[in-house]
Amino acid sequence: MQSREQIYQTLADILIEEFEIEADDISLEANLYTDLDLDSIDAIDLVIKLRDITNEKIEPEVFKLVRTVEDVVNEIEKLTLAK
């Protein structure tokens, strides 16, 4: 099981490496769409990357409610705690 910090760091690494987002732009409060410029296709790609890393099935319906980096961390944490 990963800690919140580990989940956040993994997410930040994905955003930097896969989506070419500047590390300075990433924070828990950052909005995925308005602050980090992700679009709906990017969001799907992000879900796939997170699923590969966590080995957890991430429901697209849950991810539709996600807006901030912290929301993503919370959802991944819930998935990993549910085991």
C-alpha positions in Angstrom: 0.0 0.0 0.0 1.3 3.4 -0.9 1.2 6.5 1.3 -0.5 9.7 0.1 2.9 11.2 -0.5 3.9 8.2 -2.6 0.7 8.4 -4.6 1.2 12.1 -5.1 4.8 11.6 -6.2 3.8 8.9 -8.7 1.0 11.1 -10.1 3.4 14.1 -10.4 6.0 11.9 -12.2 3.3 10.8 -14.7 2.2 14.3 -15.3 5.7 15.5 -15.8 6.9 12.6 -18.0 3.8 11.7 -20.0 2.0 15.1 -20.3 5.1 17.4 -20.2 3.7 19.5 -17.3 6.2 21.6 -15.4 6.9 20.3 -11.9 6.3 23.8 -10.5 2.7 23.8 -11.8 1.8 20.6 -9.9 0.3 20.9 -6.5 -2.6 19.3 -4.6 -4.8 22.3 -5.4 -3.9 22.3 -9.1 -7.0 21.8 -11.3 -6.3 19.1 -14.0 -8.2 20.9 -16.7 -7.7 24.7 -16.0 -4.3 24.7 -14.3 -2.6 21.8 -16.0 -4.3 22.0 -19.4 -5.4 18.4 -19.6 -8.3 17.5 -21.8 -10.7 14.6 -21.8 -8.3 12.4 -23.9 -5.5 13.2 -21.5 -7.7 12.3 -18.5 -8.4 8.9 -20.1 -4.7 8.4 -20.7 -4.0 9.3 -17.1 -6.5 6.8 -15.8 -4.8 4.1 -17.9 -1.4 5.0 -16.6 -2.7 4.9 -13.0 -4.4 1.6 -13.5 -1.1 0.1 -14.8 0.7 1.4 -11.8 -1.8 0.5 -9.1 -3.1 -2.7 -10.7 -6.5 -1.5 -9.7 -9.6 -1.1 -11.9 -10.4 2.6 -12.0 -14.0 3.3 -12.9 -14.4 6.1 -15.5 -17.5 7.3 -13.7 -15.5 8.0 -10.6 -12.9 9.8 -12.6 -15.5 12.2 -14.1 -15.8 13.8 -10.7 -12.1 14.4 -10.3 -11.0 17.9 -10.8 -7.8 18.5 -8.8 -4.6 16.6 -8.2 -5.7 16.0 -4.7 -9.0 14.4 -6.0 -6.9 12.0 -8.0 -4.7 11.2 -4.9 -7.9 10.6 -2.8 -9.4 8.3 -5.4 -6.2 6.2 -5.7 -5.9 6.1 -2.0 -9.5 4.8 -1.7 -8.8 2.1 -4.3 -5.6 0.9 -2.5 -7.2 1.0 0.9 -10.2 -1.0 -0.3 -8.0 -4.1 -0.7 
